């Protein structure tokens, strides 16, 4: 398993930055990360992300999963 080591500055928990709380130490930080907090999104059943990198990835719909469980 490859370990990800976060670098750069660690934000103050008492005074967190605007936008994404990780943007000060993220190697893939984009301009929108500095100003807009990302929303939580379910990209696979049970797998959630909170990152602007996944803004264009469609969210998983719970309806087909629920319908499949009802059919059992």
Backbone as XML, in Angstrom:
<?xml version="1.0"?>
<chain id="A" units="angstrom">
  <residue number="1" name="UNK">
    <atom name="N" x="0.844" y="-1.173" z="0.000"/>
    <atom name="CA" x="0.000" y="0.000" z="0.000"/>
    <atom name="C" x="0.895" y="1.245" z="0.000"/>
  </residue>
  <residue number="2" name="UNK">
    <atom name="N" x="0.636" y="2.156" z="-0.922"/>
    <atom name="CA" x="1.408" y="3.392" z="-0.981"/>
    <atom name="C" x="0.871" y="4.381" z="0.026"/>
  </residue>
  <residue number="3" name="UNK">
    <atom name="N" x="1.740" y="4.956" z="0.797"/>
    <atom name="CA" x="1.348" y="5.916" z="1.812"/>
    <atom name="C" x="1.421" y="7.319" z="1.234"/>
  </residue>
  <residue number="4" name="UNK">
    <atom name="N" x="0.381" y="8.108" z="1.457"/>
    <atom name="CA" x="0.360" y="9.492" z="1.014"/>
    <atom name="C" x="0.828" y="10.366" z="2.167"/>
  </residue>
  <residue number="5" name="UNK">
    <atom name="N" x="1.867" y="11.141" z="1.931"/>
    <atom name="CA" x="2.382" y="12.042" z="2.952"/>
    <atom name="C" x="1.949" y="13.456" z="2.592"/>
  </residue>
  <residue number="6" name="UNK">
    <atom name="N" x="1.139" y="14.048" z="3.459"/>
    <atom name="CA" x="0.692" y="15.413" z="3.217"/>
    <atom name="C" x="1.829" y="16.368" z="3.528"/>
  </residue>
  <residue number="7" name="UNK">
    <atom name="N" x="2.064" y="17.295" z="2.612"/>
    <atom name="CA" x="3.130" y="18.269" z="2.782"/>
    <atom name="C" x="2.520" y="19.657" z="2.838"/>
  </residue>
  <residue number="8" name="UNK">
    <atom name="N" x="3.317" y="20.654" z="2.776"/>
    <atom name="CA" x="2.913" y="22.055" z="2.826"/>
    <atom name="C" x="2.419" y="22.419" z="4.215"/>
  </residue>
  <residue number="9" name="UNK">
    <atom name="N" x="1.772" y="23.584" z="4.319"/>
    <atom name="CA" x="1.392" y="24.076" z="5.636"/>
    <atom name="C" x="0.091" y="23.453" z="6.135"/>
  </residue>
  <residue number="10" name="UNK">
    <atom name="N" x="0.057" y="23.142" z="7.411"/>
    <atom name="CA" x="-1.125" y="22.597" z="8.059"/>
    <atom name="C" x="-1.946" y="23.773" z="8.570"/>
  </residue>
  <residue number="11" name="UNK">
    <atom name="N" x="-3.226" y="23.864" z="8.177"/>
    <atom name="CA" x="-4.036" y="25.007" z="8.606"/>
    <atom name="C" x="-4.368" y="24.951" z="10.092"/>
  </residue>
  <residue number="12" name="UNK">
    <atom name="N" x="-4.623" y="26.108" z="10.649"/>
    <atom name="CA" x="-4.998" y="26.204" z="12.053"/>
    <atom name="C" x="-6.433" y="25.707" z="12.238"/>
  </residue>
  <residue number="13" name="UNK">
    <atom name="N" x="-6.676" y="24.778" z="13.158"/>
    <atom name="CA" x="-8.050" y="24.344" z="13.404"/>
    <atom name="C" x="-8.892" y="25.457" z="14.046"/>
  </residue>
  <residue number="14" name="UNK">
    <atom name="N" x="-8.249" y="26.385" z="14.712"/>
    <atom name="CA" x="-8.959" y="27.502" z="15.331"/>
    <atom name="C" x="-9.354" y="28.553" z="14.295"/>
  </residue>
  <residue number="15" name="UNK">
    <atom name="N" x="-8.613" y="28.623" z="13.191"/>
    <atom name="CA" x="-8.895" y="29.588" z="12.133"/>
    <atom name="C" x="-8.704" y="28.905" z="10.778"/>
  </residue>
  <residue number="16" name="UNK">
    <atom name="N" x="-9.631" y="27.982" z="10.405"/>
    <atom name="CA" x="-9.450" y="27.232" z="9.162"/>
    <atom name="C" x="-9.547" y="28.139" z="7.940"/>
  </residue>
  <residue number="17" name="UNK">
    <atom name="N" x="-8.904" y="27.742" z="6.846"/>
    <atom name="CA" x="-8.924" y="28.564" z="5.636"/>
    <atom name="C" x="-10.295" y="28.561" z="4.967"/>
  </residue>
  <residue number="18" name="UNK">
    <atom name="N" x="-10.518" y="29.532" z="4.116"/>
    <atom name="CA" x="-11.720" y="29.593" z="3.295"/>
    <atom name="C" x="-11.658" y="28.457" z="2.276"/>
  </residue>
  <residue number="19" name="UNK">
    <atom name="N" x="-12.801" y="27.994" z="1.811"/>
    <atom name="CA" x="-12.841" y="26.946" z="0.800"/>
    <atom name="C" x="-12.598" y="25.580" z="1.394"/>
  </residue>
  <residue number="20" name="UNK">
    <atom name="N" x="-11.934" y="24.729" z="0.649"/>
    <atom name="CA" x="-11.618" y="23.383" z="1.120"/>
    <atom name="C" x="-10.612" y="23.469" z="2.258"/>
  </residue>
  <residue number="21" name="UNK">
    <atom name="N" x="-10.883" y="22.745" z="3.322"/>
    <atom name="CA" x="-10.016" y="22.797" z="4.512"/>
    <atom name="C" x="-8.652" y="22.145" z="4.274"/>
  </residue>
  <residue number="22" name="UNK">
    <atom name="N" x="-8.503" y="21.418" z="3.183"/>
    <atom name="CA" x="-7.231" y="20.750" z="2.881"/>
    <atom name="C" x="-6.417" y="21.466" z="1.804"/>
  </residue>
  <residue number="23" name="UNK">
    <atom name="N" x="-6.928" y="22.557" z="1.235"/>
    <atom name="CA" x="-6.248" y="23.147" z="0.070"/>
    <atom name="C" x="-4.839" y="23.642" z="0.364"/>
  </residue>
  <residue number="24" name="UNK">
    <atom name="N" x="-4.532" y="23.982" z="1.605"/>
    <atom name="CA" x="-3.184" y="24.470" z="1.916"/>
    <atom name="C" x="-2.132" y="23.372" z="1.869"/>
  </residue>
  <residue number="25" name="UNK">
    <atom name="N" x="-2.562" y="22.111" z="1.865"/>
    <atom name="CA" x="-1.589" y="21.014" z="1.842"/>
    <atom name="C" x="-1.851" y="19.983" z="0.754"/>
  </residue>
  <residue number="26" name="UNK">
    <atom name="N" x="-2.734" y="20.303" z="-0.189"/>
    <atom name="CA" x="-3.084" y="19.371" z="-1.260"/>
    <atom name="C" x="-2.239" y="19.639" z="-2.509"/>
  </residue>
  <residue number="27" name="UNK">
    <atom name="N" x="-1.647" y="18.591" z="-3.055"/>
    <atom name="CA" x="-0.804" y="18.743" z="-4.252"/>
    <atom name="C" x="-1.628" y="18.952" z="-5.524"/>
  </residue>
  <residue number="28" name="UNK">
    <atom name="N" x="-2.928" y="18.723" z="-5.457"/>
    <atom name="CA" x="-3.793" y="18.892" z="-6.628"/>
    <atom name="C" x="-4.730" y="20.084" z="-6.469"/>
  </residue>
  <residue number="29" name="UNK">
    <atom name="N" x="-4.376" y="21.012" z="-5.601"/>
    <atom name="CA" x="-5.199" y="22.189" z="-5.322"/>
    <atom name="C" x="-5.440" y="23.008" z="-6.590"/>
  </residue>
  <residue number="30" name="UNK">
    <atom name="N" x="-6.715" y="23.369" z="-6.790"/>
    <atom name="CA" x="-7.113" y="24.218" z="-7.909"/>
    <atom name="C" x="-7.589" y="25.554" z="-7.327"/>
  </residue>
  <residue number="31" name="UNK">
    <atom name="N" x="-7.777" y="26.542" z="-8.168"/>
    <atom name="CA" x="-8.202" y="27.861" z="-7.697"/>
    <atom name="C" x="-9.533" y="27.788" z="-6.948"/>
  </residue>
  <residue number="32" name="UNK">
    <atom name="N" x="-10.482" y="26.979" z="-7.442"/>
    <atom name="CA" x="-11.793" y="26.886" z="-6.778"/>
    <atom name="C" x="-11.675" y="26.324" z="-5.366"/>
  </residue>
  <residue number="33" name="UNK">
    <atom name="N" x="-10.653" y="25.517" z="-5.104"/>
    <atom name="CA" x="-10.459" y="24.935" z="-3.773"/>
    <atom name="C" x="-10.190" y="26.013" z="-2.721"/>
  </residue>
  <residue number="34" name="UNK">
    <atom name="N" x="-9.606" y="27.110" z="-3.153"/>
    <atom name="CA" x="-9.241" y="28.182" z="-2.236"/>
    <atom name="C" x="-10.430" y="29.031" z="-1.812"/>
  </residue>
  <residue number="35" name="UNK">
    <atom name="N" x="-11.560" y="28.908" z="-2.532"/>
    <atom name="CA" x="-12.691" y="29.798" z="-2.269"/>
    <atom name="C" x="-14.011" y="29.092" z="-2.004"/>
  </residue>
  <residue number="36" name="UNK">
    <atom name="N" x="-14.177" y="27.870" z="-2.512"/>
    <atom name="CA" x="-15.448" y="27.165" z="-2.401"/>
    <atom name="C" x="-15.229" y="25.811" z="-1.723"/>
  </residue>
  <residue number="37" name="UNK">
    <atom name="N" x="-15.968" y="25.559" z="-0.657"/>
    <atom name="CA" x="-15.874" y="24.259" z="0.020"/>
    <atom name="C" x="-16.560" y="23.201" z="-0.839"/>
  </residue>
  <residue number="38" name="UNK">
    <atom name="N" x="-15.915" y="22.069" z="-1.086"/>
    <atom name="CA" x="-16.540" y="21.025" z="-1.897"/>
    <atom name="C" x="-17.671" y="20.342" z="-1.137"/>
  </residue>
  <residue number="39" name="UNK">
    <atom name="N" x="-18.611" y="19.782" z="-1.879"/>
    <atom name="CA" x="-19.737" y="19.069" z="-1.282"/>
    <atom name="C" x="-19.445" y="17.568" z="-1.270"/>
  </residue>
  <residue number="40" name="UNK">
    <atom name="N" x="-20.018" y="16.875" z="-0.283"/>
    <atom name="CA" x="-19.867" y="15.421" z="-0.215"/>
    <atom name="C" x="-20.659" y="14.778" z="-1.347"/>
  </residue>
  <residue number="41" name="UNK">
    <atom name="N" x="-20.057" y="13.770" z="-1.970"/>
    <atom name="CA" x="-20.687" y="13.092" z="-3.105"/>
    <atom name="C" x="-20.410" y="11.602" z="-2.995"/>
  </residue>
  <residue number="42" name="UNK">
    <atom name="N" x="-21.436" y="10.789" z="-3.224"/>
    <atom name="CA" x="-21.266" y="9.337" z="-3.246"/>
    <atom name="C" x="-20.938" y="8.931" z="-4.679"/>
  </residue>
  <residue number="43" name="UNK">
    <atom name="N" x="-19.706" y="8.450" z="-4.910"/>
    <atom name="CA" x="-19.293" y="8.109" z="-6.272"/>
    <atom name="C" x="-19.419" y="6.616" z="-6.562"/>
  </residue>
  <residue number="44" name="UNK">
    <atom name="N" x="-19.464" y="5.800" z="-5.535"/>
    <atom name="CA" x="-19.735" y="4.365" z="-5.622"/>
    <atom name="C" x="-20.577" y="4.042" z="-4.404"/>
  </residue>
  <residue number="45" name="UNK">
    <atom name="N" x="-21.339" y="2.985" z="-4.428"/>
    <atom name="CA" x="-22.133" y="2.661" z="-3.242"/>
    <atom name="C" x="-21.259" y="2.577" z="-1.984"/>
  </residue>
  <residue number="46" name="UNK">
    <atom name="N" x="-21.548" y="3.439" z="-1.033"/>
    <atom name="CA" x="-20.802" y="3.459" z="0.223"/>
    <atom name="C" x="-19.466" y="4.175" z="0.168"/>
  </residue>
  <residue number="47" name="UNK">
    <atom name="N" x="-19.093" y="4.762" z="-0.972"/>
    <atom name="CA" x="-17.798" y="5.449" z="-1.123"/>
    <atom name="C" x="-18.068" y="6.926" z="-1.390"/>
  </residue>
  <residue number="48" name="UNK">
    <atom name="N" x="-17.726" y="7.747" z="-0.409"/>
    <atom name="CA" x="-17.989" y="9.184" z="-0.486"/>
    <atom name="C" x="-16.686" y="9.964" z="-0.635"/>
  </residue>
  <residue number="49" name="UNK">
    <atom name="N" x="-16.746" y="11.068" z="-1.364"/>
    <atom name="CA" x="-15.611" y="11.976" z="-1.501"/>
    <atom name="C" x="-16.089" y="13.395" z="-1.229"/>
  </residue>
  <residue number="50" name="UNK">
    <atom name="N" x="-15.171" y="14.216" z="-0.778"/>
    <atom name="CA" x="-15.433" y="15.643" z="-0.601"/>
    <atom name="C" x="-14.250" y="16.346" z="-1.256"/>
  </residue>
  <residue number="51" name="UNK">
    <atom name="N" x="-14.336" y="16.514" z="-2.595"/>
    <atom name="CA" x="-13.219" y="17.052" z="-3.348"/>
    <atom name="C" x="-13.702" y="17.596" z="-4.687"/>
  </residue>
  <residue number="52" name="UNK">
    <atom name="N" x="-13.196" y="18.752" z="-5.085"/>
    <atom name="CA" x="-13.568" y="19.347" z="-6.372"/>
    <atom name="C" x="-13.080" y="18.525" z="-7.562"/>
  </residue>
  <residue number="53" name="UNK">
    <atom name="N" x="-12.110" y="17.649" z="-7.373"/>
    <atom name="CA" x="-11.643" y="16.797" z="-8.467"/>
    <atom name="C" x="-12.757" y="15.883" z="-8.970"/>
  </residue>
  <residue number="54" name="UNK">
    <atom name="N" x="-13.772" y="15.659" z="-8.145"/>
    <atom name="CA" x="-14.879" y="14.768" z="-8.500"/>
    <atom name="C" x="-16.155" y="15.526" z="-8.853"/>
  </residue>
  <residue number="55" name="UNK">
    <atom name="N" x="-16.056" y="16.834" z="-9.099"/>
    <atom name="CA" x="-17.241" y="17.627" z="-9.427"/>
    <atom name="C" x="-17.942" y="17.129" z="-10.694"/>
  </residue>
  <residue number="56" name="UNK">
    <atom name="N" x="-17.198" y="16.616" z="-11.669"/>
    <atom name="CA" x="-17.786" y="16.170" z="-12.930"/>
    <atom name="C" x="-18.167" y="14.687" z="-12.939"/>
  </residue>
  <residue number="57" name="UNK">
    <atom name="N" x="-17.889" y="13.983" z="-11.848"/>
    <atom name="CA" x="-18.236" y="12.565" z="-11.754"/>
    <atom name="C" x="-19.682" y="12.465" z="-11.273"/>
  </residue>
  <residue number="58" name="UNK">
    <atom name="N" x="-20.532" y="11.721" z="-11.999"/>
    <atom name="CA" x="-21.930" y="11.625" z="-11.566"/>
    <atom name="C" x="-22.056" y="10.907" z="-10.221"/>
  </residue>
  <residue number="59" name="UNK">
    <atom name="N" x="-22.996" y="11.383" z="-9.431"/>
    <atom name="CA" x="-23.238" y="10.782" z="-8.119"/>
    <atom name="C" x="-24.048" y="9.507" z="-8.291"/>
  </residue>
  <residue number="60" name="UNK">
    <atom name="N" x="-23.782" y="8.514" z="-7.436"/>
    <atom name="CA" x="-24.512" y="7.255" z="-7.462"/>
    <atom name="C" x="-25.922" y="7.515" z="-6.951"/>
  </residue>
  <residue number="61" name="UNK">
    <atom name="N" x="-26.898" y="6.975" z="-7.634"/>
    <atom name="CA" x="-28.293" y="7.113" z="-7.190"/>
    <atom name="C" x="-28.629" y="5.955" z="-6.265"/>
  </residue>
  <residue number="62" name="UNK">
    <atom name="N" x="-29.261" y="6.252" z="-5.145"/>
    <atom name="CA" x="-29.627" y="5.212" z="-4.181"/>
    <atom name="C" x="-30.850" y="4.438" z="-4.639"/>
  </residue>
  <residue number="63" name="UNK">
    <atom name="N" x="-31.646" y="4.979" z="-5.542"/>
    <atom name="CA" x="-32.900" y="4.345" z="-5.960"/>
    <atom name="C" x="-32.691" y="2.956" z="-6.572"/>
  </residue>
  <residue number="64" name="UNK">
    <atom name="N" x="-31.759" y="2.766" z="-7.539"/>
    <atom name="CA" x="-31.583" y="1.427" z="-8.110"/>
    <atom name="C" x="-31.130" y="0.401" z="-7.073"/>
  </residue>
  <residue number="65" name="UNK">
    <atom name="N" x="-30.314" y="0.803" z="-6.124"/>
    <atom name="CA" x="-29.853" y="-0.109" z="-5.087"/>
    <atom name="C" x="-31.031" y="-0.523" z="-4.213"/>
  </residue>
  <residue number="66" name="UNK">
    <atom name="N" x="-31.860" y="0.440" z="-3.815"/>
    <atom name="CA" x="-33.021" y="0.151" z="-2.988"/>
    <atom name="C" x="-34.005" y="-0.754" z="-3.739"/>
  </residue>
  <residue number="67" name="UNK">
    <atom name="N" x="-34.204" y="-0.503" z="-5.032"/>
    <atom name="CA" x="-35.114" y="-1.313" z="-5.828"/>
    <atom name="C" x="-34.600" y="-2.751" z="-5.933"/>
  </residue>
  <residue number="68" name="UNK">
    <atom name="N" x="-33.307" y="-2.929" z="-6.086"/>
    <atom name="CA" x="-32.717" y="-4.260" z="-6.174"/>
    <atom name="C" x="-32.871" y="-5.005" z="-4.851"/>
  </residue>
  <residue number="69" name="UNK">
    <atom name="N" x="-32.743" y="-4.310" z="-3.730"/>
    <atom name="CA" x="-32.897" y="-4.938" z="-2.424"/>
    <atom name="C" x="-34.350" y="-5.326" z="-2.187"/>
  </residue>
  <residue number="70" name="UNK">
    <atom name="N" x="-35.285" y="-4.520" z="-2.652"/>
    <atom name="CA" x="-36.711" y="-4.819" z="-2.496"/>
    <atom name="C" x="-37.103" y="-6.047" z="-3.300"/>
  </residue>
  <residue number="71" name="UNK">
    <atom name="N" x="-36.413" y="-6.287" z="-4.432"/>
    <atom name="CA" x="-36.742" y="-7.413" z="-5.300"/>
    <atom name="C" x="-36.321" y="-8.746" z="-4.684"/>
  </residue>
  <residue number="72" name="UNK">
    <atom name="N" x="-35.402" y="-8.703" z="-3.734"/>
    <atom name="CA" x="-34.884" y="-9.951" z="-3.130"/>
    <atom name="C" x="-35.829" y="-10.542" z="-2.196"/>
  </residue>
</chain>
